[in-house]
């Protein structure tokens, strides 16, 4: 029998849905109508096996099981030598029209194999719901391809071609990994590349951990693996650490120095001229200030913002003035706080009266209310921007900077026991706040540092860099000076209440 006859016999075998008694019967209709002669396998194949009086083709069953369980589907028109194809109606779309799509014998389209043996899965249309990553989902929705997913069979989300999705993924991998062929030395006698390497699939599914929530059978996973370029990746710069890792290790070294080695003259310590990943204490503080400015963490409290300061030591019935709720006098600033050491007063205020009382760990207190008279510039550590995902539009520098700043903010705002002891845990944040107090940002110097309350999640606190000259009473006139113009107050006392 010639090759053409074999192909016709195989197509007739795969085109029939009735030769296999164990196969699910299909509804008879226009979409599945086919010649009667094609409903039974040819005689030379029917003689291969006989079971319970019904003819079963062992070869046809093996091919059918292989195609339905091992190969993922495709939208591309299959090769005529692979299987017989039929038209099946497509569900109604929003426009009310009915379209037809090309499918193979099974209820799902199959993945065809070209003459070179390469899987042609890049022409699939995959929907956004097949991915869990929010950035990939958003990008697929922005492409707004036709409804109808070749991976999950759903019509509830926009689609785009799998080849374009893989190009999108590979383009973002380049932001955080380097190509081994361009960076690493290669020694065939030593086993290949001289350094740590990963292939594209390892990065996507093991390092980044891309999830495919609708891929229950692994078809989409296999299709992505075959569609991705066979690229070997290494570290972004194999001779140095990533920026966030270098900053993190330098911060840990900085904390060790200010806690247990040096307290005053430490700016040049911690650095190493031979190590480009090492920051000295001074360069680390400048890097923190510059990143905070570049990433938009310097924000403004609008005029009219109400801020509250609690005093639990004021006895009930005692007459109070605005001076009782300002920063403590220097001779009484003997407590180590989060942002200031003993002897250097700062004014700690909260966004609510109850939150201010809870910060004192007292059940009740006298609370003074202050109103801002101008915009107050603060370093805002309350709600830092979320760390961008690997497939977001953020640059590499923004992503690594936010990684470090999120861990930095968590450490400097961690709770510490409130007592009369000098806590060395506060020393790093005290040094940072003192440096930021005099640093010249793009819009000028800071007025304070805002951070979340650790005792009341609904409240946020501000450590203000203010002196008594920045405060005034609602009714008290400004003092006149014959020698110089007094500083303009920007905090006005409103009232005092008891909580």
C-alpha positions, 0 to 999 in steps of 0.5 A: 500500500502506498504512502497516500493510501496510508495517509487516507486510512489514518485520516479516516481512522482519526476522523471517525468517532464511532469506531471505538466503542469506549469513546463518548458518542457525539451528537449527530448534527451539521457540525459533525456530519461526515461520510458514512464510509468514513465511520469504520476503519479500513479492513486492514486495520480492523483485522489487528484486534478483536474484543467482545465482538467489536473491532478496535484499532490498537494503533488508532487508540494509541495515537488518540490517547497520545494526542489528547493527553500528552500534547497541548492544544493550538489554534493553528490549522493542523497539518493534513497528514496529522489528523482530519479537521472539522468545523465546529460552531463557536459560542455567541459573542457579544455582537450576536454573531456566530463564528466557526473555528477549526478544531480536530477530532477531539473536543479540544484543538491539538498541537500539531508538529511541523516537519522539523519536529518543533511544537507550533504553540506560539500561535495559541490565543491565551486569556488573562485569567490563565495567569495569576501575576497581576502585571501579566494579566493587565498586559494581556487585557491591554492587548484586548485580543479576541475572546476564546482561550486555546488553553482553558477554553474560556470566553470570559477574558481577553486573549493574546498570542502565546508567542507575544506573551513569551516575548513580554516575559523575556523582555522583563527577565532582562531587567534582573538577569544577564545573558550568560553568553555576554558575561560569563567565561566559558570553559568546556573542559570545566563543564561550561559557564564558570558561574551560576546559570539558569534557563528561561523556564527555571527563572519563570517557574522557579525563581519568579514562580509564575502561577497558572491557576487554570492549567489543571493538566499542564498543557499551558505549562508545556506550551510556554516551556516550548515557546520560550527561547532557549536562553542561558541566564546569569546574575545581572552583573556577576561581578557585583551584588544587586543594589538592594542586597548591597544596601541591605548588607551595608545597613546591617554593618551600619547598625553594628557600628553605631550600636557597638563600635562608634557613636560620633565619628563614624562617617568613613567607617564601613566602606571598602575602596576595593569592594564596590558593593560596600557603602560607608556610613556616610555614603549609606545615609546619603543613598537613603536620602536620595532614594527617598527623594527620587521615589516620592517619599518626601510628601507634604501635610496640607495646611490645617492638618490637626495633630495631637500631643498627649501628656499623661503626667498633667493632673486633672483640674490643672490649668494648661497652656500651649507650652505644656503640649510643645516639645519638652525643655532641654533639661527634661529631654532625658528619655531615648525615643525612636527619633531622638537621643536624650538631651535633643528634644523633638515633638512627637504628635499623632493623627488622633487624640486616642492614638496619642494617648495609646502611645503613652501607654496610659489609660487617660491623659490631657491631649493638646491639639495643634493645627498646621499653618503651612505645608509640612514636608515629611519623610513618609514611612507610613505607606510605602509604595508596594514593591513592583513585580518583575513584570511591572513597568517600573525600572530596575532601579525603582524596584531595587530601591523600594525593596531596600526602603521597605525593609529599612522602614520596617526596621526603624519603626519596629516596637521597643520597650518604653522605659527609662533605659537607653535602648541601643535599638533606637540608635540607628533610627536616631542617627538617620533622623539627625542626618535627614534633619539637615539634608537638603532635599529638592524642595528644601529641608524636612519638618519631620518623619511620619511613621505608623503607630505600633499600638493603634493601626488606625493612627500614624505619628510624626516626629517633628523637628521643631523648637518652641519658636515654631509654635504659637497660641491661638490668641497670643501675639507674636513677640517683637524683636529689635534685632531680628525678625523672629521665626514664623510659627507654623503650628498653632495651638487650638485646644486641650481635652482629656481622654 
